[in-house]
Amino acid sequence: MVRLRSAASSTFGGLPGAFWWIWLGILVNRMGGFVLPFLAFYVTGPLHRSAALAGAVTALFGVGAATSSVIGGVLADRVGRKPTLVGSLFANAATIVALGYARSPWLLGLGALAVGLAANASRPAQSAMIADLVPVGADRVRAFALAFWAVNIGFAVSMSAVGLVTRFGFLALFYADAATTALCAVLIAAMVRDTTPFEAIEAAAVGTAGNSAARAGAERAKAARTGSRVAGDGLGAVLRDRPFVAFVATWFVVLAVYDQCQVGVPIAMAAGGLSAGTFGRISAINGVLIVLLQMPVTRLLRRYPEGRVLAGASLVIGAGFGVLAFGQSIAMYVLCVVVMTLGEIGGTPPAQAVTARLSPDHLRGRYQGVYQLSWTTSQIVAPLAGAAVIGSYGGTPLWIGCFAASAVAALAYLRIGAHLEHRVAAARAVEQQSAELAAVV
C-alpha cells in the first residue's frame, strides 16, 4: 500500500491546479474525437468513395493543420496562449459540424481543410501553456506524459463508442465530436488563466519597479508581443536552430509511418470487409494500452538519454506496421496496434519535452508550432503515400516501407542524439538558473 501511494504521488503529485484543468479539457475533447481517426474509413466505407479520395481528403486535413500549426504558434506568443486556444477550439467545433454535411468530393476536401485549419491552431498554445505552468526537469516530462495519457484515455473511449454512436447515424459522430470540443473550450475559458510570459513579466516589473532585471524582463515581454528582433527574430530564429530542425525532420519520418494507423490500416480493413465497430474496437486497444502503460513506462525511460529513447521508439513503431507484411487478419491488426503503441508510448512525451526545453520562453509558441509541423506535414504525406501504395500495389509494400523508414529515423536519432542531449542539458542549466534568480528576486 505504501509503495502504491508513493507511485501515485510520483505520478500525479506536485503539479499546479491549472494543469489539471487543461488535462481535463484534453480528456473531454478526445472522448468525442471520432472524426479524424474515422475519416478515411468513413469516406471509403459509408460514403462508398475510392481510397484515392480518402487519401486526398485526409491529406487536405493535413494541409490545413500544417498551416495552422505555425500560425497558432505565432498567435500563442503574440496574442496569448489562452485566446488562441479557446478561439481555435470553438472554430474547430463549428467546422466539424460543417464537414458532417459534406458529400461531394469538393465539399469533403474543403471541409477537411477547414477542420485542419481550426484544429491544429490550438495545439502549440496548449503545449506552451503546459510548459509555462510546469516547473523544469522531470516534472515537465511527466506533465506531457499525463497530457498524452489523457489524449489516449479519450481515444480509447471514443473508439470503443463508435459502434454505439453510429446507431444514431454517422452524422452523430460529427455532432458528438463538436460538442466535446466546445466543452473543452468552455472549461479552459472558465478555469485557466492566460500563461503568456509577457503578462507575468510585466506584472513582476510593476511590482518591482526598481529592479533592473524585472525591467529588462518587461522589455523582452514587449518585444515578444510585437514580434520585434529583440525577441530573437521570431520564427526565423527557430528555423535557424539546425539541431532542432533536424530533430523535427526526423520525428516527421516517424510520424509519417505512425499515421498509417489513420490511413493505411483503415483503408486495408475496409477493403477486407471489416465493420466500423471492428475498426473502432481494434483502434481502442491503442488508447487502453497507453492508459495502462504510459506512466510506468515514462518513469522507466526517464533514466535514459532522450536520443536513445527516441531511436528505440522509432524502430518499435515501424516494427508494429511491419508485422502486417506477414498477414492482415484481425489477429495481425491487433498485434500491429500493440507493438506500434509501445513505440508511441516511449517516443511522444520525450519529443514534446525536448521541444519545450530547447525553446526560449518568448519563442515557446513558435517552437511548439514548428514541432507540430512534424505531426501535420505527416498528415499530408502519409495519406497520399499510403493510399497510393495500397491502391497500386496492395498493403505488403506499404508495411515493408514503414519498417524501413522507421529504421532510418532510428539511425538518425542515434546520430544526432549526443548533440541533442548536450542542448537539453544546457537548457536545463539555464532554466534552473532562471528559477533560482526568480526566487531571489
C-alpha positions in Angstrom: 0.0 0.0 0.0 2.9 2.4 0.8 4.5 1.6 -2.5 1.2 2.2 -4.3 0.8 5.6 -2.6 4.4 6.5 -3.4 3.8 5.6 -7.1 0.6 7.6 -7.2 2.3 10.6 -5.6 5.2 10.5 -8.1 2.8 10.2 -11.0 0.1 12.8 -10.0 1.5 14.9 -7.2 3.1 18.3 -7.3 1.6 19.7 -10.5 -0.4 23.0 -10.5 -4.1 23.1 -10.4 -4.3 24.9 -13.8 -2.5 22.0 -15.4 -5.3 19.6 -14.3 -8.0 21.8 -15.8 -6.1 21.7 -19.1 -5.8 17.9 -18.6 -9.5 17.6 -18.0 -10.2 19.7 -21.1 -8.0 17.4 -23.2 -9.8 14.3 -21.9 -13.2 15.7 -22.6 -12.2 16.8 -26.1 -10.7 13.5 -27.0 -13.6 11.4 -25.6 -15.5 12.7 -28.6 -12.7 12.6 -31.0 -14.4 10.5 -33.7 -13.9 12.4 -36.9 -10.1 12.3 -37.7 -9.4 8.6 -36.8 -12.6 7.6 -38.6 -12.3 9.9 -41.6 -10.6 7.5 -44.1 -12.9 4.7 -43.1 -15.9 7.0 -43.4 -15.0 8.1 -46.9 -14.3 4.6 -48.2 -17.0 2.8 -46.2 -20.3 4.6 -45.5 -19.8 7.1 -48.4 -18.5 4.4 -50.8 -15.8 6.6 -52.3 -12.4 5.5 -53.5 -9.2 5.0 -51.5 -7.6 7.8 -53.6 -10.3 10.3 -52.5 -10.0 9.1 -48.8 -6.2 9.8 -49.0 -6.8 13.2 -50.7 -9.4 14.3 -48.1 -7.2 13.2 -45.2 -4.2 15.0 -46.8 -6.2 18.2 -47.1 -6.8 18.0 -43.4 -3.0 17.8 -43.0 -2.6 20.8 -45.3 -4.9 22.9 -43.0 -3.2 21.5 -39.9 0.3 22.3 -41.2 -0.7 25.8 -42.0 -2.4 26.5 -38.7 0.4 24.9 -36.5 2.7 27.7 -37.5 0.1 30.4 -37.3 -1.1 29.1 -34.0 2.4 29.1 -32.6 2.9 32.7 -33.6 -0.5 33.7 -32.2 0.3 31.9 -28.9 3.3 34.2 -28.5 1.8 37.4 -29.7 -2.0 37.3 -28.9 -1.7 34.9 -25.9 -1.9 31.2 -25.1 -5.5 31.3 -23.8 -7.2 33.4 -26.5 -5.5 31.3 -29.2 -6.5 28.0 -27.6 -10.1 28.9 -26.8 -10.8 30.6 -30.1 -9.4 27.7 -32.2 -11.4 25.2 -30.2 -14.7 26.9 -30.8 -13.8 27.3 -34.5 -13.0 23.6 -34.7 -16.4 22.6 -33.3 -18.1 24.6 -36.0 -16.0 23.2 -38.8 -16.5 19.6 -37.6 -20.3 20.0 -37.9 -20.0 21.5 -41.4 -17.8 18.6 -42.5 -20.6 16.2 -41.4 -22.9 17.5 -44.1 -20.3 17.4 -46.9 -21.0 14.7 -49.6 -19.3 15.8 -52.9 -15.6 15.4 -53.3 -15.1 19.1 -53.3 -17.1 19.8 -50.2 -15.4 16.8 -48.4 -12.0 18.3 -49.3 -12.9 21.8 -48.3 -14.5 20.6 -45.1 -11.4 18.6 -44.1 -9.1 21.6 -44.9 -11.2 23.8 -42.7 -11.2 21.3 -39.8 -7.4 21.0 -40.1 -7.0 24.8 -40.0 -9.1 25.2 -36.9 -8.0 22.1 -35.0 -4.3 22.4 -35.1 -4.1 26.1 -34.2 -4.9 25.1 -30.6 -2.0 22.6 -30.1 1.0 24.9 -29.9 -0.9 27.1 -27.4 -1.9 24.1 -25.3 1.7 22.7 -25.2 3.1 26.1 -24.5 0.7 26.6 -21.6 1.8 23.3 -20.1 5.4 24.2 -20.4 4.7 27.7 -18.9 2.8 26.1 -15.9 5.0 23.2 -15.0 8.5 23.6 -13.4 11.6 22.5 -15.2 13.1 19.0 -15.1 11.3 15.6 -14.7 8.0 17.3 -13.8 7.7 18.7 -17.3 8.2 15.3 -18.9 5.7 13.9 -16.5 3.2 16.6 -17.4 3.5 16.0 -21.1 3.2 12.2 -20.4 0.0 12.9 -18.4 -1.4 15.1 -21.2 -0.7 12.3 -23.7 -2.3 9.9 -21.3 -5.5 12.0 -21.3 -5.5 12.0 -25.1 -5.4 8.3 -25.2 -8.0 7.7 -22.4 -10.3 9.8 -24.5 -9.2 8.0 -27.7 -10.0 4.6 -26.1 -13.4 5.8 -25.0 -14.3 7.3 -28.4 -13.1 4.3 -30.5 -15.0 1.9 -28.2 -18.1 4.0 -28.7 -18.0 4.3 -32.5 -20.4 1.4 -33.0 -22.8 2.7 -30.4 -22.9 6.3 -31.7 -23.3 5.2 -35.4 -26.6 3.6 -34.4 -28.0 7.1 -34.4 -26.5 7.7 -37.9 -23.0 8.7 -39.0 -23.8 12.4 -38.6 -24.0 11.8 -34.8 -20.2 11.2 -34.8 -19.6 14.7 -36.1 -22.1 16.3 -33.6 -20.6 14.4 -30.7 -17.0 15.5 -31.7 -18.1 19.1 -32.0 -19.9 19.1 -28.6 -16.9 17.8 -26.7 -14.6 20.2 -28.5 -16.8 23.1 -27.5 -17.0 21.9 -23.9 -13.2 21.8 -23.7 -13.1 25.4 -24.8 -15.6 26.4 -22.1 -13.5 24.6 -19.4 -10.3 26.4 -20.5 -12.1 29.8 -20.8 -13.6 29.5 -17.3 -11.0 27.8 -15.3 -7.5 28.6 -16.7 -5.7 31.9 -16.7 -3.5 33.0 -19.6 0.1 32.0 -19.0 1.7 34.0 -21.8 5.1 35.2 -20.4 4.7 38.9 -21.2 1.8 39.2 -18.8 3.7 37.6 -15.9 6.9 39.5 -16.7 5.1 42.9 -16.9 3.3 42.2 -13.6 6.7 41.5 -12.0 8.1 44.7 -13.5 5.2 46.7 -12.0 5.7 45.1 -8.6 9.5 45.6 -8.5 9.9 48.8 -10.5 13.4 49.5 -9.1 14.7 46.1 -10.2 16.7 46.2 -13.4 16.2 42.5 -14.1 12.5 42.9 -13.9 12.6 46.0 -16.2 14.7 44.1 -18.7 12.1 41.3 -18.5 9.3 43.7 -19.3 11.2 44.9 -22.3 11.7 41.3 -23.5 7.9 40.8 -23.0 7.0 43.8 -25.0 9.4 42.6 -27.8 7.7 39.2 -27.7 4.3 40.9 -28.1 5.4 42.9 -31.1 7.5 40.2 -32.7 10.5 42.5 -32.9 14.1 41.5 -33.4 14.7 41.9 -29.7 12.6 38.8 -29.1 15.1 36.7 -31.1 14.0 37.3 -34.7 10.7 35.4 -34.3 10.1 32.4 -36.5 13.4 32.8 -38.3 15.3 32.1 -35.1 13.5 28.8 -34.8 14.3 27.8 -38.3 18.0 28.7 -37.9 18.2 26.3 -35.0 19.7 23.4 -37.0 19.7 20.7 -34.3 16.1 21.4 -33.5 15.1 21.4 -37.2 16.9 18.0 -37.6 15.1 16.7 -34.6 11.7 17.8 -36.1 12.5 16.4 -39.5 13.4 13.0 -38.1 10.2 13.0 -36.0 8.3 13.7 -39.2 9.6 10.5 -40.7 8.5 8.5 -37.7 5.0 10.2 -37.7 4.6 9.5 -41.4 4.8 5.9 -40.5 2.7 6.2 -37.4 -0.1 8.0 -39.3 -0.7 4.8 -41.4 -2.9 3.8 -38.4 -5.3 6.5 -39.6 -4.9 5.9 -43.3 -3.3 2.7 -44.5 -4.8 0.5 -41.8 -8.4 1.7 -42.0 -8.3 1.5 -45.8 -7.0 -2.0 -45.7 -9.5 -3.0 -43.1 -12.4 -1.6 -45.1 -11.2 -3.3 -48.2 -11.1 -6.6 -46.2 -14.8 -6.2 -45.3 -14.3 -5.4 -41.6 -17.0 -3.3 -40.0 -16.8 0.2 -38.4 -17.3 -1.4 -35.0 -14.4 -3.8 -35.5 -12.2 -1.0 -36.7 -13.2 1.0 -33.6 -12.6 -1.8 -31.1 -9.1 -2.6 -32.6 -8.2 1.0 -32.6 -9.3 1.4 -29.0 -6.6 -1.1 -28.0 -4.1 1.8 -28.6 -5.7 4.0 -26.1 -6.3 1.3 -23.5 -2.6 0.3 -23.6 -1.5 3.9 -23.2 -3.8 4.3 -20.2 -2.3 1.3 -18.6 1.4 1.7 -19.5 2.1 5.3 -20.2 3.1 6.5 -16.8 5.1 3.3 -15.7 7.0 3.4 -19.0 7.7 7.1 -18.6 9.1 6.5 -15.1 11.3 3.7 -16.5 12.6 5.5 -19.6 13.4 8.9 -18.0 16.7 7.5 -16.7 17.9 7.1 -20.3 19.1 9.8 -22.8 16.4 11.2 -25.0 18.2 10.4 -28.2 18.4 6.7 -27.5 14.8 6.6 -26.3 13.6 8.3 -29.5 15.7 5.9 -31.6 14.2 2.9 -29.9 10.7 4.2 -30.1 11.1 4.9 -33.8 12.2 1.4 -34.5 9.3 -0.2 -32.5 6.7 1.9 -34.2 8.0 0.7 -37.6 8.0 -2.9 -36.4 4.4 -2.6 -35.5 3.4 -1.9 -39.1 6.0 -4.3 -40.4 4.2 -7.3 -38.9 1.3 -6.7 -41.3 3.6 -7.8 -44.1 3.1 -11.4 -42.7 -0.7 -11.3 -42.8 -3.8 -9.0 -42.4 -6.1 -11.0 -40.2 -7.8 -9.5 -37.2 -5.1 -11.0 -35.0 -2.4 -9.3 -37.0 -4.1 -6.0 -36.9 -4.3 -6.4 -33.1 -0.6 -7.2 -33.0 0.2 -4.2 -35.1 -1.6 -1.9 -32.7 0.0 -3.4 -29.7 3.6 -3.1 -31.0 3.1 0.3 -32.5 1.6 1.6 -29.3 4.6 0.6 -27.3 6.8 2.8 -29.6 4.3 5.6 -29.3 4.3 5.4 -25.5 8.1 5.7 -25.5 8.6 8.4 -28.0 5.9 11.1 -27.8 6.4 12.6 -24.3 10.2 12.9 -24.6 9.7 14.6 -28.0 7.4 17.2 -26.5 9.6 17.7 -23.5 12.8 18.2 -25.7 10.9 20.8 -27.7 9.9 22.7 -24.5 13.4 22.6 -23.1 15.1 23.8 -26.3 12.8 26.8 -26.7 13.2 30.2 -25.0 10.2 31.4 -23.1 9.3 34.2 -25.5 9.6 31.8 -28.5 7.9 28.8 -26.9 4.8 29.0 -29.0 6.8 29.3 -32.2 9.0 26.3 -31.3 5.9 24.3 -30.5 4.3 25.4 -33.8 7.4 24.1 -35.8 7.4 20.9 -33.7 3.7 20.5 -34.6 4.7 20.7 -38.3 6.2 17.2 -37.9 2.7 16.0 -37.0 0.8 18.0 -39.5 3.0 17.5 -42.6 3.0 13.8 -41.9 -0.8 14.0 -42.1 -0.3 15.3 -45.7 2.3 12.8 -46.8 1.0 9.7 -45.1 -2.5 9.7 -46.6 -1.2 10.3 -50.1 1.6 7.8 -49.9 -0.5 5.2 -48.1 -3.5 5.4 -50.4 -1.3 5.4 -53.5 0.7 2.4 -52.5 -2.3 0.3 -51.4 -4.3 1.3 -54.5 -1.5 0.4 -56.8 0.4 -2.5 -55.1 -1.6 -3.6 -52.1 -0.7 -3.4 -48.4 2.5 -5.5 -48.2 4.9 -3.0 -49.9 3.4 -0.3 -47.6 4.1 -2.2 -44.4 7.7 -3.1 -45.5 8.3 0.6 -46.4 7.0 1.7 -43.0 9.6 -0.5 -41.2 12.4 0.7 -43.5 11.6 4.4 -42.9 11.4 3.9 -39.2 14.8 2.2 -39.1 16.4 5.1 -41.0 14.8 7.5 -38.4 16.2 5.4 -35.6 19.7 5.7 -37.0 19.3 9.4 -37.4 18.3 9.8 -33.8 21.4 7.9 -32.7 23.5 10.2 -34.8 22.0 13.5 -33.5 21.3 12.2 -30.0 24.6 13.3 -28.4 24.1 16.9 -29.7 20.5 16.9 -28.7 21.4 15.7 -25.2 24.0 18.4 -24.9 21.4 21.1 -25.8 18.9 19.7 -23.4 21.4 19.7 -20.6 22.4 23.2 -21.3 18.7 24.3 -21.5 18.1 22.6 -18.1 21.0 24.5 -16.6 19.7 27.8 -17.9 16.2 27.1 -16.7 17.5 26.2 -13.2 19.5 29.4 -13.1 16.4 31.4 -14.1 14.3 29.7 -11.4 16.9 30.5 -8.8 17.1 34.1 -9.9 13.3 34.4 -9.8 13.3 33.1 -6.3 15.9 35.6 -5.2 14.0 38.5 -6.9 
